[in-house]
Amino acid sequence: MRSFLYLFLVGILIYGCSKTEAVEPAAPPAPVAPAPIPEIGELNLELPENNKTCETGTISLDKADVEFKWKAAPNATKYEIQVTDVLDNKSIKFSDVTGTSKTISLTRGKNYTWNIVAANAGSKTVASAQWKFYLSGDGKANRAPTAAKAIYPVPGSTIILNAAGAVKFEWLAEDADKDVLSYSIRIDTMASNQKLSGNSFDTKTPLHEIKLPVGKIYYWYVIANDGSISIKSDVFSFKLK
């Protein structure tokens, strides 16, 4: 009996010494926060110059290669350039431009606007100002007229009908060659991307009287033409009380 108890106790001790203690699993490593994406700095345009005539580069028939240049925006990794034909409002875009210049073939003898949007790996972008230029045409001395500026109605103003029950539009456009200008004025009650589909009126003087319903906001622009070059103005607005 004593031998049996002795063996039993020895067995318990051996089992206890050989038992492996449970090991808790290691905690997962703390997540590492991604490095912050720096803000994009200021974006400035260089060429073609704003409100200037652009001399043509390589010419092929009615097309010319125009080099667009801008200064690198701090922390930007790519750019998008948009060039718009002012008269017909058609645009072309080039995305993922990694340098600070882009050569684009454009139709000569037209007025264009252009701007750049800078981006990097983040979701934020920075847009440049919008510049205008005239792409010189067939080499003749003729220069484009200036884009018309609204005199009346004053942009953003509220007006009433005149004594004749109409609105007398007035604007100013100049031509460096002293060419006689003619005009086309377009007016509408909606402005969607500056595409106005309302009434159009032709005139040989920089003013035109139009009868309009009151209580509406109107949008209008003027196309000045010197006989060979047409230049479209900005879109102006006013409220008719």
Secondary structure, 3 states (H helix, E strand, C coil): CHHHHHHHHHHHHHHHHHCCCCCCCCCCCCCCCCCCCCCCCCCCEEECCCCEEECCCCEECCEEEEEEEECCCCCCCEEEEEEEECCCCEEEEEEEECCCEEEEEEECCEEEEEEEEEECCCCCEEECCCEEEEECCCCCCCCCCCCCEEEECCCCEEECCCCCCCEEEEEECCCCCCCCCEEEEEEECCCECCECCCEEEEECCCEEEECCCCCEEEEEEEEEECCCCEEECCCEEEEEC
